[in-house]
Amino acid sequence: MRRSSHQSRQGGVRWGMPAALALVGLAAAALAQSSYQDPPLTPQDRTHWAFLPPKKSSPPLVTNKAYSPRNAVDAFIYARLQQAGLAPSPEADKRTLIRRLHFDLIGLPPTPEEVDAFLQDPAPDAYEKLVDRLLASPHFGERQAQHWLDVVRFAETNGYELDGERPHAWRYRDYVIRSFNADKPYDRFLTEQLAGDELAAGQDPRQAAELWIATGMHRCGPVHIVSGNLDQEMLRQERLTEMVKGVGTAFLALTVDCARCHDHKFDPFSMGDYYRLQAFFSAARYAEIDIATEEEKAAYKKQAAPLQAEMAELRKQVAAIEAPYRAALVQAKRAKLEPRYRQALDTPADQRTAEQKKLAQEAATLLKVSWDEIVAALSPADRERRAELKERLHALQARLPPPPAQAWAIRNEEPIPTFILKRGEPHRKLVSVVPAFPRVLTTAAATPQSRLDLARWLTRPDHPLTARVIVNRLWQHYFGRGLVPTADDFGLRGQPPTHPELLDYLALELVEHRWSLKHIHRLIVTSATYRQSSLTTHGQQRDPENRLLWRMNRQRLDAEALRDAILTAAGTLNRQVGGPSVRVPLEPEVYALIFTEGEPDGLWPVTPDPAQHTRRSIYLFRKRNVRLPLLEVFDQPDTLNPCCVRPVSTFAPQALILMNSPFVREQGLALAALLFRQCPADAGKRLEQLFRRCYGRAPTPAERQMAEEFLREQQETLRDRLRARQPLGIDPRAFPPETDLAQARAWADLAVVLFNTHEFVYKP
């Protein structure tokens, strides 16, 4: 083929004229892409309801005399119901209301004594007094914190392959609980988490510990920390991405992370907006801030030193057992090496050639002895002795006190310039940017520089999103659906509010009452809307999804509340508030899921004190890659992504675990033992107490008959097992002397049956 006389040579390749021109075009295109310009905002972009400040409006007048609004919430709800030709439902009975309130405000069912006290209180404000008591309970913060921790993806490990632990993460959890209990103004709560380190600048960290701990919000997400050489610039970008994602979801309810690689496809949020938001964090670095006093450090050393000395001695004994076997294994492996490797190893290190140094390094890898090779080589006696020493070692490890207090935090160092990244790739920088607020959410010129500036902007009284987002979440927790159903997306692809005037009213009410979240909680739960019955069906045809709230929604307990309800009914709940997280025993098949590159022992040091195993679920150790089966099957979030709305699934393993899991069976036995201690000779009272502890009421005649039939049949089955010398799985010491064990086991099984009922698993 003839070549054009116009040819060029590059890298040994000949380019004809068409190819050369194409190359020039590609170069020009690449040059054009090295810059970036925000797409223009149009007036239409700013008209979306969520980008406009909340509008103040008076509660509408309710003209229907049959409706009885208790506060402004009802006025807005009733106005929509009247427009739709619907009527609200009557108020639920007092027994239903106390159970509903307890679950919603503190996440625990009421005790029989609390139910009796409320039912017997004739005061017209008995309900309001109950609300105030629960709002003042130390358990209020525990319940509300669970919702917040879902949003920020709180966990106590890093995720990814190694899933390394974060020994001080629990302090952030306790910070959130304390904040909700103290009714810390939400604007302060937001500011401390966003910029607590900046507020603490110049102060002794021990005096400003709360501020440092608050910034742990930015470290709640997964972090890519694994062995091996990693791209540090890429890792930094991953961390910044997690920080921006957390702020976008928790405070703005916008999918801002969709603009990391390209301008947002739906919302007027550009790549420039995204990276200018990221620039607020350009100086932020992970940090563990020492907040322990000298006395605390000395106390830790005094308590830990003898345990550590004993552990060191045990490790020496294990090493002594392994030493001869390790040497023999190394010798056997060395004998199998090629001569050139053995020659390199035999040559003194300072006399090796470059080639021999390389061979010796490779040989060291080949001679490495793994733990499983050693265990396989041990004699039966040495294997048993080694296992015993390892068990003692892990038992001591579990008894070690928590390390001296540190804040799991971030702090500012030298800022690194922020660039808009092509397709979000750290090594494809376009143009540099400085901190700025998203354009569609602000019209005033501003030159913010710090995260504190960002917090002040977010907490402006006229900010279009901050107050709306949090009051919508509170509403969702009570009714199962937010006024904005897409609680994590207030953007153009999210669903519009069902009651926009009520949403704005609540948002402005929050701001006007000094950002008091307890004020909004009280306003919602004292409304007639919240107090409605959930059993009516009159609006089913016109509003089958109950979007207009003509009745109360019946909701299943979430995973943590279900476990806590079982503990409460069984009388085993440890109500201690705060402190280090608890590791409960794991089933062997769950333990096997823990990843390790070494020997799979001691990976889950169970908390030694059994009384700690029945703490509330919020205090259980949250490991990203391993979740308790009971919590996982009832839709506990995976903590990898923010969870603003928990899914509610129904599938077979839920029933299987709720019937057969060791935890549920143990609590059934504990409840049976409690009943036998309280009513040792009266089966009728025993049955009444069982129902009252599980349901807050006495059994109906039909339920009593079915329960008695179950007990008779189950006892016969269990006695057959005894006659066949089969174990019943019951500890006689937990029951009064002379207790019929078959009867006791039957009562434990009946307790498990009640744990599995709709009435137990659902809020009324």
N, C-alpha and C positions, 0 to 999 in steps of 0.2 A: 504494500500500500504506500502511495506517495505521501510524504510528510509536507506540511506547509513550510514555506521558507521562513515563516515567523515562528520560531521555536525558542523555548527557554529550558534551562536545565536547573533542577533543584533536587539535591539529595540523590543525584544519579538517575533521576527520572526525567524523561523528556515530556514537556507539556505543549500541546498544540495551542493555537490562538484561542479557540473556544474554551478550552479548559483553563487557560491562564486568566481569561476574563471572568470565568466563574469563580476562580480562587479570589480574585480581587473583590468580587461582589460579596463573597462570604466574609472576607476580612472587614469590609465596610459594615456589614450587618452586625458582626461581633462588636465593632467599635460603637455602633449605635446602642447596642444592648448593655454597654458598660455604664450607661447612665439610666436614670429613672425619673419619671415625673408622675405625680399623683393625678389620677383622673379627676376632672372638675366635679365639684358638688353642684347639684341643681337645687333650686328652691323646693322642688318636689321631694328631694331626698330628706329634707328636714321636716316634712309634714307627717311622717309616721308617728303614731300616738306615743310610742315609747321614747322618742327623741324630743318630745315637748315637755316642759315642766308640768307637774300635776296642777290641776285646776281646782280651786276651792269652790265647793258647792254646799248648800244647806241640805240636810236630809229631807227628802220629799215628804209631803203630807200624805198620810194614809187615810183615805176617805171611807174605806169599808170598816164599819164599826165592829164587825166580827173579828177583825185582826187586832191583836194586842201587842204592838211593838214595845220592847223593853228598853231599847236604846237605838242609836242612829243606825247601827248595823241592820236591824230589823226593818227600819224605814226604807232603806235601799232595796233590801231583798223583797219586801212585800210589794213595793211599787212594781217590780218586774213580774212578780207572780200575778198581780192584778191585771197587768197588761196582757198576760198570756191566758187569763181566765182560770188561773189555778189558785188554790187555797193552801196555806201552810198546814202542817200536821199538828195535832195536839201535843202538849208537853208530855215527855216520857215520865214514868213514875220515878219516885225518889230512889228506889233501889237501882234502877238503870242509870240514873244520873250520877250517883256516887261512884259507881263502877266505871262509867265513861270518863268522869273527871279524873279519877285516880290514874287510869291508864294514860290519859292525854297529858296531864300535868306532871306526874312523877314517874310514869312508866311502870307502876306496881299496882296490883289489885288491892282493894281495901280489905282489912281484916274483918272478921265477923263482929268484933267489938266496935270498930269504926262504923260499920253499916248500922248496927243497932243504935249507936249514939246519934247518927244523922236521922234515922227514921223516927226516933223518939223526940227530936228537937222540934217543938211546935212553933218556934219563932218565925215570923214572916221573912226574915233575912237569913234563915238557916243555910240556904244554898250559897249566898254571898260569903258567909263566914267560912264555909267549907272551901270556897275558892281561895280566899285569903290565906287560910291555913296551908293549903297545898302550894300556893305561890311562895310562901315563906319556908317551905320544907327544904332541907339540904338536898333532898333527892330531886327537887325541881331542876337544878342545874345539870344533874346527871342525865335526865331525860332529854332536855333541850340540847345538851352538848352532843348527843348522839347524832342529831340531825345535822349539826354544823360539821362534825367530823366526817360525815358522809360527803359533804360538799367539797371539803379540802383534801379528801383522800388520805386521812390520817392512817398511818400504820407505823409499826416499830421495827421494820426492816426495809432494806433498800429495794428489794425486788430483783429482777433479772436472775442470772444463774446462781450466783453466790448468796443472794438474799441476806446480806450481812445485817447484823443487829444494830439498833440505835439505842444504846442503854439509857439515854436521857430523854427520849421522846415523850415519855409519859408525863413529863412536867408540862408540856404544852396541853395535853389532854386535861390535866388538872386546872391549868390556867383558864381554859374555856369553861369548865364547870364552875369555878369560882366567879367568873365574870357574869354568867347567867344567874347564879344565886344572888349575887350582889346587885343585880339589875344595873350593871355598868352601862352607861349610855352607849347606844350603838355607835355613835360617831366616834366615841373614845375607843371602843372595842375595835373598830375598823382601823383607826389611826395607829393604835399600839401594834397591831399585827403588821400593818404595812410599813411602819417606820419607827418601831419601838427603839431600835438601836440609835436612831438619830435623836429621838427624844432623850435618850439616856446619855448622850455625849457629854463627857466631862464629869460624870457621876461615878462614884464607886460602884462597880457592877453588883456588889452584894446589896447595896441600897436600892438599886434599880433592876433587881433580878426579874421582876414581873415584866418589865419592858423588853428585856432581852429574850425571855422565854416566849413572849408573844410573837416574835418574829419567826418562831418555828413553823408558822403557817407556810412560809416559803420553802420549807424543806419536807413538807408532808408527802409530796409526790414521789414516785419511784426515781431512783438515781442509778445510773449505769456505772457501777464500781465492780470490776472483775479483774482477774489476774491477766497479765500480759501487757504488751505495749499498745497503748490506745492513743488516738488522736486527741490531744488536749484541747485544741480549738473546737473540735466537734463536741467534746464532752461539756465544755463551757456553754456552747450554744444549746445543748440539750437542757442544761440546768436553767438557763434563761427562759427557754421555751416553757418549762414547767412553771416557773414563777409567773409569767404572763398569763398562762392558761389558768392558773389559780385565781388571779385577780379578775380576769375576764368572766369566769364562771361565778365566783363567790359574790362579787360586788356589782357587776354589770349585767349578768345573765345574758351575755352576748357570746357568740361563737367567734371570738376574736382570733383564735388560733387558726381559723380557716384562711386568714390573710397572711400566713407566714410564707407561703410559697407563691401566692398570686393574689391579686386584688380579689376581695370577697365577691363571690358569684351573685349574691343576693342583697346583702346589706351594703350601704355606702361606707364601707370600711376598707381602706386601701392597704397595700403592703407598707406604704409610708407610715400610715397610722399605726400599724402593728409594730414596726421597728422603732418608731418614736416612743411608743409605750414601753418597749423593751429597753430603751435608752435610760429610763428611770432606774434600771437595775444594773447599769454598766459597771458600777463600782462595787456591787454587792458580792461578797464572798461567803462561803460557808465558814462557820466558826463555832467552836465550843468555848463558851465564856465561863471562866471559873467564878462561881458564886458561893462557894463553900467558905465557911469561917474556919479559922485555925482550930477552933475547938472541934468542929465537925471532922476535919481532916485527921486530927489526933485520935478521935473516937473511932474513925474508920480503921486507922492503922492498928489501933489496939485490938479491935475485934477481928480484923482480917489476918493479922500477922500469924497467930497460932494456926489458923486454918491453912494458910498458904505454906507454912513450914511443914505441916503434916502432909499436904498435897505434894510438896517437893520430895519428901521422903518416899511416898508411894510411887511417884514417877521413877525414882532411882531403883526401887525394887522391881518395877515392871521392866526397866531397861536392863537390869541384871539378869532377869529371866530370859529376855530376848537376845542378849549379847552373843552367847555361843551359837545360837541358831542363825542369827544374822551373819556371823562370821563364816559359818559353814555354807550358807547360801551364796555369799559373795565369792567364796573360794570356788564353789561349783560353777558359778557363772564365769569367773575369770578363766577357769580351765577350758571353757568352751569358746573363748575369744580367739580371733585370728592371731597368728603370731605377731603381726605388726602392732596390734593393740597391746599385747602383753609386753612386747619389747619397749614400747613407749612408756608403759607404766613402770617397768623395771628401771628405766633411766631416771636418775635423780632430776627433780624438777628444774634445777638451775642449769642442767646440762642438755636439756631437750632442744631439738631443732624446732623450727616453726611448724614443720609437718607433724612432729611428735607431740607438740603441745596441742595441736588440733585433735590428733588421735586420742590423746589422754583425756581430753574434754569429752569426746564422744564416748569413750569407754566408761567414764564415770556415769553417764546416763544408762548405759547398758548394764552396769553393775548395781544399779539402784534396786533396793529390796523393798517391796511394798508390804503393808500391814497384813494383807490376806495371805501372802506367801509365808510370813512368819507364823501366823496362827495355824496354817495348814501343817507347818513343820513341827510344831510343838508336840511334846508328849501329852497324853491325856491328863496327867497330873499337873504338868506345867500350864496347860491350857486352862484347867480349872482354877489354879492358883492365880494366874494372870487375870482371868475374868473377875475373880473375887476382888483383887486389888483395884481393877478399873471401876467396879461398882462402888467401892469405898471412895475412890477418887471423885466420881461424879456426885456422890452424896455430899461430900464436903464442898464441892463446887456450888451446889444448890444452896448451901448454907452461907455462902459469902454475902456480906452486907452490900447494899447498893453502893457504887463508887461515890466519892465526894461530889457534891452537887455541881453540875455544869448546866448552862443554858444551851440548848440545841438551837442555834441561832444563825443569823447572818449579820455581817457588819461591812461598812464601807472601807475600801482600800483605794489604791490609785485607779481611777476609772479607765476603762479600755474603750477606745472609740467604737461606736455602734454603726454598722453599715446595713443598708438594705441588701439582702442576700438573694441572688438569683435562684429561684426554686428552693429557697431555704437552705442552700448548701453553704457551709461556713467558708469554703475556699473560693467562692464565686461572688466576691464583693462588688456591689454597684456603687452607690453613693453613700457618704456618711450622713448621719442624722443626729439631732440633739433631742432631748426630751420635749414632748409636747402632748397635749390632750387630743383625743380623737376629734377630727374637724367637725363631724356631724353633731357632736354633743356640746360644742362651745362656739360662741360667736365673738366673744371678746378676745382681743389680742392679749397674749400672756407669754411670759418667758420662764416657765417653771424649770427647776433644776434638780430638785431632790424628790425622794419618795414622800417626804413630809408635805411637799407642795402638792403631790398627787393626792394624798389623803385629804388635804384641805379642800381640794377641788371636789373630790367625791362626796364630802360631807357638807357641801353648800346646801342651804335649805331649798334652793330651787333646782337642785340637780335632778334631771328627769328620771334617773334609774335607781339610785342607791336605796332610797326609802321604799319605793315601789317593790323592788326585788325582795327585800327582807320581809315586808308585811305580807307579800304574796306567799312566801315560804311558810310563814306562821299559819296563814289561812289553810294552806295545803295540808299541814300536819293535823289539823282538826277535821277537815272535811274530805280528805283523800284526794282532792283535786284543787289546784290553785285557782284564784280568780282569773289568772293567766294559766291555762292548763300546761303550757310548755314552760315550766318554771326555770329551765336552763336556757331558754331562747326567747328573748323579748324582741328579736329582730323581725324582719319582714317575712321569714319563713315560719315564725312561731305563730301560735294561735292568738287571736285578739282576746282581750278580757271579756268575760261574760257580764261583768258588772263594772264598767270602767269608772263610773262616778264613785262607787264604793271603794275601789282600789285607790283612787286619788284621795278620797276622804281619809282612809286609813294611813296613807303615806304622810299626808299633812298633819294628821293627828299625832303620828309618831314624832315628827319634827317639833311640833308645838308643845309637846309634853317632854321636851328635853331628851328625845330619842330613847324614851323608856320602853323597852320591849315588854316588860311586865304590864304596862298600861294597855298595850294592844292585846296581850294574852287575856287580860281581865275583860276587856271590852268584848272580845269574841265569845268567851265561854259564858258570860252572863247574858248574852243575847238570847231571845226566844228562838232564834234560828238554830243555834247550837243545841238548845234544850228540847228540840222536837223529837218525837218518836221516830224510830227507824223501821217500824213495822207496817206502816200504811202503804197503800197501793193506788190511791185515788188519782195520782197524776201520771200513772204509768203510760197511758196512751199519748198524752200530749208532750211529755218530757221524759222519755224512757231512761235517759242517762242521768236524770236529776241534776241537770246543769243549773237550773233555777232554784234548786234547794227547797222543794216543797216538802221534803222530809229530811231526816238525818241519814247520812250514808253509813251503812254498816261496814266496818273495816276489819280485816284480819290483823292480829297482832304481828308486829315485825319480829324478826328472829330473836333479838335481844330481849324484847318485852315478853315473848313467849317463854324463854328460858327463865327469866326472872319471876314470871308468874308461877311456874312450876315450883321454884325454890320457895316462894312465899307461901303457896298452898301447903307445901310439905313442912313448913316451919323451920327450914334450914338456912334461909337467906341470911348472909352476913352483911349487915347494913353499913359497914365501915365505909367512910367516904375518903377517896383520894389515896395517893401512895403508889409505889411501884406496881407494875402489872403482874398478874398471876398466871402461872402456867399450870393448867390442869392436866391430869393424865390423858394420854392419847391412845386410841386404839392402835394395835400394831400395824394395820394396813394404812393408817393415816401417818404414823411415824415414818413408814417406809417412803413416803412422798418427800421427805426432807432431803434436799440435795446436799451431797458432800463429795469432795474429791479425796477424802481420807476415810478413816475407819468410821462406820456409821454408828457410833455409840456416843452417848453424852450430848446428843444434838438438841435435846429438849429437857433441860434440867427441871423436873417438876418441883413446884414450890413445896417445901417440906411440910409446912403447917397445913393439915387437911382442912382446918377452919377457913383458910383462905380460898379453898377451891369452890366455895359457895358464895363468893363475892358476886356483885352484879356484873352482868356481861360486859359492860363498858370497861371494866377493869381487867378483862382477860387479855393476855398478850396477843397483839395483832401482827401475825406474820403473813406477809403478802402471798407467799407460795403455799401456805398450809392454813386451811380454815377448819374449824370444828364442823363435823358433818351436820349436826342439828342446826347450826347457824347458816351454813352454806345452803342447805336445801330449802330453808325458808327465806332465801333471797337476800342474805347479807351481801353488801357490795364487795367487789373484788379489790377495791382500793387502788386500782391502776388508773382509773379515770374518775373525775368528779361525778358524784351521784346526787342529783337534785331531786329525783323522783325514783323511789325504789320500785322495781317491778314486783308484781304479785302473781306468782305462778302456782299452779296446782298440778302435781304429778305424784305418781305412786311412791317414790322413795320418801316423801314427807310422812306418809302414814306408816311406812315400815320403820323409819327411824323413831317416830314418836311412840311407836309400840314397843320397839325392841332395843333401842340404844341403851348401853349401860347406864348413862346418866339418868334417863327417864325411869328405868327399873329401880335404880338406887333411891331416887326420890319417892317413888311409889312405896318402897319399903319404909323409908323415913316417915312418910305420912301415916302409914299403917301403925308404926310404932308409937307415933304421937297420939293417934286415936285410942290405942289400947291403954296408954298411960292416963289419958284424960277420962276415958269411959271403960274401965276394965271389965265391967260386968253387964253393961246395958248396951246391947247391939242397936237398939232403936236410937238412942242418943248418939251412938257412934256414927250411925248412918247420917243423922241430921248434921253432925259436925263435919263429916266428909263433904256433903253438898254445900254447906255454908262456906267452908274453906275454899272450895273450887269455884262455886257459882255465886256466893254471897246470898244464898237463899236456902230454904229447906226443900227437901224433895217433895214432888207431888205424889199423890197416892199411886199413880201408875208407875212413876219412877221407883218408888219404894218397893213395889211388888216385883219389878224387873230386877232390881238390885238384890233383893232377897233370893230370888230364883238363881241368879248368877252365883251368889255366894254358896248356895247349897250344892249346885252342880260342880263348881270349881273345887270346893272342899273335898268332894268325893273323888274327883280326878287326882287331887294332890295326895289324898290318903292312899290311893292305889300306888302312887309313886313311892310313898314311904314304905309300903309293904314290899315293894320291889327293891328296896334299899337304894333308891335314887335320891340324890340331894335336891333340896328345895331352894337352895340359894338364899338362905335366910340365917341371920345371926341371932340366936336365942337371947344373947345378952342385951340386945336392943329392946326387948319386950319385957313386960313384968314377969316375975317367976310363975311357973305353971301355965304359961300361955300355950294354947293349942297351936302348934306351928303350922299345921295345914290351914287352920282358920286364919291365922295371921297372914300367911302367904296369899290366901284368897282375897283378903282385904287389900293387900298391896296391889294385887292384880286389878281389883275394882278401881283403885285410885288411878292406875294407868289408863283404864277405860275412860274415866272422866277427863283425864288430861287430853284425850283424843277427841273429845266432843266439840261440835261446832260452838256451843255456848262458851267453852273454855278458851278456844283459840281465837274467837272474834270479839271485838269490842261491841257493846250493845248500842 
